[in-house]
């Protein structure tokens, strides 16, 4: 503690003012980042629709509907995989560019 007090006594008055100004600038920039990082999230309700089926459906009707649903699910999965492969290729291109630069 004595060492710090000795160091502080050797400082000139203008050095303390510059220290105060530099601390204020850093705090102002930090406050700006914290203030700017807050945003209201848009409320999007998650609505799940349930299909109503008659209780007297036959097994053939159930199987036919399952085939239709499976085809929709397969199409959605294929679209997801295409998008994922596209994003992966974009990131691979960036990664290859960085490797060529030695990063």
Secondary structure, DSSP 8 states (H G I E B T S, - for coil): -HHHHHHHHHS-HHHHHHHHHHHHHHHHHHHHHHHHT-----------------TT--HHHHHHHHHHHHHHHHHHHHHHHHHHHHHHHHHHHHHHHHHHHT-
